[in-house]
Amino acid sequence: MKFSCGTRFAFLVLFLIAAQSVAVYAGSFHKDVQIHWGDGRGKVRDRDGKLLSLSLDKSSGSGFQSNQEFLYGKAEVQMKLVAGNSAGTVTTFYLKAPGTMWDEIDFEFLGNISGHPYTLHTNVYTQGSGDKEQQFHLCFTVDGIPIREFKNSESIGVPFPKNQPMRLYASLWEAEHWATRGGLEKTDWSKAPFTAFYRNYNVEGCVWANGKSSCPANSPWFTQTLDQRGIDKMKWAQSKYMVYNYCTDTKRFPKGVPKVCT
């Protein structure tokens, strides 16, 4: 299926934790996640636990979290974003560790007015420090195309999210003060409730429990990196559809871009 910049829907297929994986198991929203906020606005839609919806109205949004924490792994889900005029809404799928020196990997889909593309806002926090944003317009078929790689640069003093187990989260919430054109486009609450769908949630990873990580046997995915074909796809997506890159924002970083960019 192909999408244009005017499309109302988009799908997220792959979310990596540290490395690229080779296989996943068939997950279930019934047994693998809990809807932890939203007062009934989040719902599992089918008996098999393959489809979950989150909704947003003027009173509240909603969200879910994974029952398990992971140190390394791969998470996969299909997302159907809010249709039509989605200005001011933010639909997310992300990883986060607890605490004040937390690690976090963000995928946030920023809504827009009808006929305009979603913006995919990505960020990486390491030891509580973010400021590593890259943004993309979803004007291409996203399935199977990597868009970002965050390499281990500890050798030059850049922390890497490798020691803190993280939980998977997803949410739908309102951020009209910044989400769409810097807050110029406001949420049209006459269109509420807004609804996003998550389908075919799958995870393979090193589950964290009782203070240690347990990895699947015979799964060497944690030693793999993007191959040349994947790198070429990523460069293509970045060259054509990246609309913001912190590594090139010299106005924001007048004393020099972050070390990880060099």
C-alpha positions, -999 to +999 in steps of 0.1 A: +000+000+000+014+034-009+007+067+008+010+103-003+015+134+017-023+139+017-031+105+032-050+103+064-034+071+077+001+059+084+016+027+098+045+021+121+061-012+115+094-014+134+108-001+166+143-012+176+158-014+211+196-013+205+197-037+176+179-052+146+161-085+153+154-115+131+121-129+145+092-120+168+065-139+186+028-133+182+018-110+210-016-103+226-029-070+240-048-091+265-018-107+281+011-084+272+000-049+281-022-030+305-042+001+297-029+023+325-047+055+320-077+070+301-107+059+322-121+035+297-109+053+266-085+025+257-100-008+246-089-042+233-112-047+203-111-084+196-111-117+214-076-127+202-061-094+215-047-083+182-064-049+180-064-021+205-078+014+202-069+046+222-092+076+221-089+113+231-116+138+239-115+171+256-114+155+291-086+130+286-065+109+264-055+073+270-025+050+269-011+015+276+022+000+288+039-033+284+037-057+314+074-066+310+106-045+308+133-051+282+170-044+281+175-053+244+151-064+217+128-055+190+092-043+192+068-042+163+033-029+159+010-015+132-006+018+139-035+035+122-034+072+131-062+096+138-081+103+105-090+136+090-083+168+110-059+155+136-043+189+145-031+191+180-031+154+187-001+132+194-001+095+189+029+077+204+048+044+207+079+047+228+103+031+254+111+046+287+130+037+319+119+051+353+139+075+374+155+109+371+184+097+349+162+077+326+167+064+290+139+069+265+134+063+228+104+083+213+082+079+182+056+106+183+032+112+154+021+148+153-013+154+138-022+179+112-051+195+094-068+175+067-048+169+036-015+177+052+011+150+063+017+138+097+051+147+112+069+118+129+089+133+158+117+111+171+140+117+201+165+097+222+171+104+259+202+090+276+206+094+314+179+120+314+192+141+286+173+145+253+177+172+226+183+146+199+152+153+178+147+143+141+114+148+123+100+133+091+070+139+070+052+107+063+050+109+026+062+074+017+054+038+024+070+034+058+069-004+060+103-019+062+122+014+058+145+024+086+146+061+092+171+066+121+201+049+137+215+059+170+250+044+173+269+037+205+293+067+209+304+060+245+340+063+233+336+100+229+316+105+261+280+102+248+259+079+270+241+050+253+209+034+265+222+000+272+220-005+310+185+005+320+155-018+313+127+000+295+090-005+293+070+000+261+043+027+261+017+040+237-006+070+241-029+094+224-030+129+240-035+166+232-006+190+227-022+218+206+002+244+221+032+229+201+023+198+181+010+212+148+030+240+131+044+250+165+009+255+180-005+276+151-031+249+143-054+241+172-074+210+180-110+210+166-129+194+195-160+192+174-143+162+157-137+144+190-134+117+201-102+111+181-092+074+178-060+057+169-056+019+165-027-005+173-026-039+157-003-070+158+018-060+187+049-083+188+081-082+209+112-103+210+137-091+236+157-097+267+132-096+295+143-079+327+132-096+359+146-099+394+174-076+386+188-095+356+181-098+319+170-131+302+175-133+265+159-159+241+182-188+233+197-191+198+188-155+189+220-137+178+201-105+168+218-084+194+251-085+175+235-074+142+235-040+126+219-025+095+231-040+063+241-018+033+206-021+018+191-009+051+216+020+053+207+030+017+170+030+025+176+051+056+197+076+037+170+078+010+142+085+036+164+111+054+174+129+022+138+132+009+115+134+040+135+146+070+123+181+079+143+186+111+177+173+123+192+185+155+226+177+140+223+205+115+206+231+138+235+256+143+211+283+156+200+260+184+236+249+191+257+281+183+287+266+202+286+235+181+263+206+175+263+177+200+293+154+199+272+125+187+267+143+154+304+145+146 
